[in-house]
Amino acid sequence: MKVTGMLTLAGGGTMALPTVVDYRFSYGEGRACDSCALTCLPEDWSRRDMLRQAVRLTATAGGKLCFTGVVDEIFLEETGEGRRLQVHGRSMAALLLDNEAGEIVYPYATWRDVLVGHVQPYGLQVDCPVSLPPVADFSVPSGSSEWAVLRRFCYEYGGQKLRVDECGVLRIGAAETGRVLAVGAQSPVTRLGYRWKRFGCVSEVLAFETGEPAALRVENAAFLALGGKSRKRILLPKGSGSAERLRAAQRVIDESMEEAELMELALPFPFAAGIGDAVELQNLGLRRRVSGARITPGESRLVLR
């Protein structure tokens, strides 16, 4: 599959990358940033000054947009084997990760407040088809990234996951594409694995409030039933209240269990499936959702939940 790359320059204009000979795309839910690495074969060094101005990277695969993001690093070298240009980028979520929010308390935070204050300044397009409830006394601690503010409002209070997709659009709510990949006995599977992970899973959380000796105890019944024993203690600001402590404790448990049970499927060709696609493992009678993917020229390595 042919992959091409295009750079957007700080001074205006664009620059098409030379022939792409190698690539790696990483996509995932629960992870703030997808990433992209392209290896090209430049004819000469004449455009190195233009490369220094590169701020955005887009890539297409088979003519379809598959990555939009910020340029993190460009490496140009010449060896006995010839010239090589490498471009590394992260998705547009990097703008929210790399910028810290100012300390503020919203007496009554609405989705529009969060959108205007923490997303729109960075120019991201937003798709939010779900309704997010307002939050009373929503506090933004000093040093929080804009991504952390957004994730807390959407996930902890609204119960909605978020990610920035390959088109650079911030999407609130789990992606569902409707595509189904059927994998049967004749499919060229190169790897199929099933993983159970106990390390990092939390069995209970004790949520304290500053200045208060009593803790709110929240249990992870599923992990306790499997003999799990891993307690965490968290401390919230004074005045947080029971509801706030409950949400924070449950978020710790939920995040600890996100990768407790995964399947990994590898197929010997790129872009077999994307985030939100479904995979039917016909021999096992299972249907799983794609939550992560690592794409290279010779392989699609999919994470299934």
N, C-alpha and C positions, 0 to 999 in steps of 0.2 A: 504494500500500500504506500502510495507516494505521500510524503509529509513535506510541507513547506512552512517557512517561517517569515514573519514580517515584523520589523522594528518600527516603533514610533519614536521620533526624535524630540528632544527637549526644545530645540529651536524651531520646531514645526516640520512637517513633511514626514515621509516614511522611507524605509530602506528594506528592500527584499533581501533575505538571507541567501547565500549561495546554496548549492545543492546539499540537501540534508542526507547524510549517510548513516546516521545513527540517532536514536531518540529514546527518551524514557518519560512517560507520563505517569503520575501518581494521583489517584483520585480517592476521596474517602469521606464518609460521614463521621461526625464526631471529631474530625480533624479540621482545624480552621483553614488550613491552606493546602489546596492541591498544588502540584509542582510540575515543572517541565524542564527537561534538559535536551538541547539539540546540539548535534555535532555536524559541522559543515566543512566543506573544502573550498576555502577562498582562493581566487586566482592570484592575488597579490596583496600587498599591505596598503594599497592606496586609500582605502576607505576607513583606516583605523581611527581618524579623527571623528568621523561620523559615528563609529561604534561607541565612542566615549559619550555621545549625547543620547544614547538609547535609554528610554525610560519605560516603555511598554513593549510587550511581546505578545503576538498572536500566532497561533499555529493551526494549520488545517491538515486533515488526514483524508485522503480520497476526495478532496474538494469540500469537506465539511469542517466547520470550525470546531476545534477540539480543545483549545486553550486560549484564555485571555488573562494576562496578568502583568505584574511589574517585573522589570529586569533587576535581578539581584547581582549577577556577576557575568562578565564576559572575559574569556580567556583566548588569546590569539598566540599561536606559537608556530615555529618552523623547526623541523628536525630533519634528519637524513631521509625520513620517509615522506617529507613534504609538509605543506602548511595545513593547519587545523584550527578551526574556530569553534569554540564551545560557548553556548548561551544558556544561562540558568535563570529561571524565573519562578515566582510564586503567584498564585491566583490573586485577584483583586482584594481578597480578604486581607492580604498583607497590609493594605492601607489602614484597616481597622486594628490590626494587631500591633502595628509599629507606632501608632499614635496614642498617647495617654490622654484620658479624659480629665477635665478639671473636677475638683471635689465639689459636690453639690448634693442637696437634698431636695427632692421634688415632693411637696406636700401631697400631690395627687398626680402621678405620672401617667400620661396616656401614651398609646403607641405613637401618636403624632409628635409628642414631646421628645420621645427617644429617637424617632426618625429624623426630626429637624436638628436636634442637638448633637447626635452621635453618628449619623450615617450620611445625610445630605452634604455636609461640608466636604466629603471625600469623593463626591460625584458618582457613587454607585447607583445603578438602576436597582429597583426593588420590586419583587413580586410577593405580595402577602395576601393570599386568598382567604386566610383564616381570620377570625376575630380574636384580638388579643385584649384581655381585660385590663382596665386601669389598675394601678398599684398605689396604695396610700403610703406615704413616707418612704418613697423609693430613694435610697441613698447611694451615691457614687463615691466610694472611698478614693482618697488620693493615691495616684499611682496605677489606677485601673486602666487597662487598655480599652479602647472603644469597643473592641470585640467582646471583652469580658462584660461590659455594661449591656451590650445588645443581647448576648447569650443569656445573661441572668434574667433580663426582662422577659425574653421570649420563651426560654426553656424552664427556668425555675418557677416563674409565675404563670406563664401561658401554656406550658406543656408542649411547646413546639420546637422541633429541631430547626437548625438553620445551616445553610452552606452557601458559598458563592460558586456558581456553576462555571462551566467551560466558556460561557458567553460573557462572563463578568457580572452576571445578575445575582443579587442577593435574594435567595428564595427562603421564605419562612414556611415551615411544614415539610414533612418527609416527601422526597421526590418519588413519584410513581410514574413511570413512562408507559406502562402497559405492554412493553415488549417481553416476550417469553423465549428463552433459549432452552431448547430440548436437548438433553444430553443422554444418549442411550448407549447400547452395547457397541455400536459401530462408530461412535464419536471418538476422535483422536485425542483422548484425554492423556496428558503426560503426568498429571499429578492429581490425586484426590486425597485430601486429609481431613480428619475430624479432630478438633482439639477441645479439651476441657482444661480450663485454667482456674486454679484455686488461689494462686498467689495474687495479692492485690484486691481480692474480693473482701468486702466488709460485712461482718455479721451483725454488728450493732453500732450505733452512733450515740454518744452522749453529747447533747448540745447545751452548752452553758451560756449564760448571759453575764457580761462583765459586772462584777459586784454581787452576783447572786450565787450562793453555794449549791443550790439544787439544780440538777440537770434534767433535761427532757430526754428520755430514752426511746430510741426508735430502733426496732429490730428488722432484720432481713430474714423473714421466715423461710424463704426458699433455701438460703445458704445454711441457716441453722439446721434445717432438716437433713442436710448433707454432712452434718458434723462440723460445719465451719465455726471458727472462733477467731475473730479478728476485730477488735473493738477500736474505734476511733473517737477522739474527743475534739470538739470544735468549740470555738469561743466567738460569740457574736456581740456586737455593741450593746451597751445598756439601753433598755427600752425596746429591744427588738420584738419581744412578745412571743407567746407560744406558737402562733401560726408561722411566724418567720423562722423560728428555730426548727419547727417541723419540716418546713420546705427545704431548709438548708441541709438538714440531716438526711432527708430522703434523696436529695440530689447527690450527696456523697455516696449513698448506697447504690443508686441507679448508675452512676458513672463507673463505680467499681465493678459492676456486673456486665457492662456493655460488651466486653470481650471474653466473658467467662466461657462461652460456648460458640465456637466458630467452625465453619467448614472452609477449606481452601481448595479451589479448583483451578487447574492450569490447562490451557489449550494452546497448541503450537501455531497460533496466528494472532495478529494484533486486533484490538478493538472487538473482541467477541461479545462483550456486554458492557453496560455502563451502570452508574449509580441509579438505583430504583428499578432496574430490570429484574425479572424473575428468572430463576434457573430451575428447570425440572430435571431432577436426577431420576430417570425412569427406572433404572435397575434397582434403586433403593426405595422408590415410591415416595420421594421427598420433593418438596418445593421450597426453595429458599430465595431470599431477596439479596441482591448484590449491594453491599454496603462499602466496598472498597475495591480498587483495581490498580494493578501496576502493569503498564503496557510498554512493551519493547517490540522491535521488529519481528522477533520470532516467537513471542509469547504473550498471552493474556493471563495474568495471574489474578484470580478473583477471590474476594473475601465474601462469604455467604453467611447470613444470619437467619 
